[in-house]
Amino acid sequence: MKIVKFGPLALIAAAGATLLSAGAYGQAMEVVTVEAVREIIVGKSTIGAPIKEMSIRSRVSYADLDLKTAAGVDALKKRVEDVAKSTCKEIKVDVPAEGSTVDKCIKDAIAGAGPQIEKAVADAKTK
């Protein structure tokens, strides 16, 4: 798991790394990305606006699961929930900042992964 602080330079570097790695992974990876976010001020832009946000992204593999079955889908959802819980604890939202709580972080991380789970299940059913 990696802590990512978003600033102008970091966003440019992340975009470049994403573009470079896209060619290396010509096929779709069987993972769901779970992102825990805590909004904190990490700096100021050149015009003085606060740069806020810290996130940790974790990948949850489902390569070993049969998403055509309810058991496989339930196992993936459980993995996502477990990773969301551990990631949100790692991001240290136990000291609330601007309304952040561990429970809200977990709920948001699971909700963010929801569309990816739905797509993975739909893709599995069409194969």
C-alpha positions, 0 to 999 in steps of 0.5 A, a space after each residue: 500500500 502506498 500513500 499518495 499526496 496529490 500536488 501538481 507535480 505528483 499528479 503529473 508523475 502519476 499520470 506519466 507512470 500510468 501511461 507508461 504502465 498501460 502498455 506493459 499490461 495489454 490485458 485486463 488485470 483481475 483486480 479491484 482497486 480500493 481507495 481510502 481517502 482522508 482530506 488533509 492539507 498537504 501544501 499550497 499551490 502557487 496561487 496559495 490555494 490549499 492542496 488537500 487529500 491523502 489516499 491509499 490505494 490497494 488492489 484486491 485480486 479476484 483471479 482465483 474466484 469464480 464470479 459467476 457464482 454467488 459464493 465467488 461474488 461474496 468472497 470478493 466483496 468480503 476481500 474488498 471490505 477487509 482491505 477497506 477496513 485495514 486501509 482506512 485504519 492505516 490512513 489514520 482517520 482516527 483523529 477526525 479532520 473535516 468530518 472524516 471518520 474511520 467508518 465514513 472512510 470504510 463506507 466510501 472505500 467500499 462504495 468506490 469499489 462497487 462499480 468495479 465489482 459490478 463490472 467484474 461480475 458482469 464481465 465474468 457472466 459474459 465469458 
